[in-house]
Amino acid sequence: MSWGSVAGAGARVPGGGGPLTCALPRQLGWLPTLWGPRPEHAAAIRSAVPAAIHNPVAKTVVAGRPAATGAAVAVITAGTSDLPVAEEAIETLLLLGRSVERIVDVGVAGIARILEHADRIAAAPAVVVVAGMDGALASVVGGLARGPVIAVPTSAGYGASFGGLAALLTMLNSC
C-alpha cells in the first residue's frame, strides 16, 4: 500500500484523503503520531512500539518526540472540560519541539484565578487559550499576553453555548 506524504504531526490516507485516524501495527513505521486511538488500539500500538507514549486525555499515541527547546508556550484552559482539546494542542507543540506550560481551570467566572498567572502569561512567547461556554477567556488573556494568542473554542459548556458556536463567535469578535 502506498501512503501519502507524512506531513507535520500526522499522515494522509491513500489517494490524498483526509488525516489518518487509525493505523494497523504493520504501518507504524510510517507514522510519527496516530490521532484518536481507542484504548485497545493504543495498547496494541504500544506493544508493537514500546517507546510510544499514549496520552489518553488527548487520545494520541506518539513515537519519537524531539527534545523541547525555547521558551515555553502557555496552554490555558477555562475549565477542566476543555482539557482534551488542550492536551491535543500540547501534544502538537511537543511534536514541534516546543516546551509547554499548562495553566488549567482559570476561567473568567473567577477572574482572580487567571490574574494569579499574569506574569507567566506575559513571559510566554505565544499562548493557546482553550475555552467553551462563551469563550471570554481568550479576550482576557489577550490583555495579559505580550505574544500572539491562539484562541480555540470548544463545545464544552452548558446553557446557550450552542455546541461551541457561542465561544467561536466571542473569540472572533474580541480580537
Secondary structure, 3 states (H helix, E strand, C coil): CCCCCEECCEEECCCCCCECCCCCHHHHHHCCEEECCCHHHHHHHHHHCCCCEEECCCCEEECCCCCCEEEEEEEEECCHHHHHHHHHHHHHHHHCCEEEEEECCCCHHHHHHHHCCHHHHHHCCCEEEEECCCCCHHHHHHHHCCCCEEEEECCCCCCCCHHHHHHHHHHHHCC
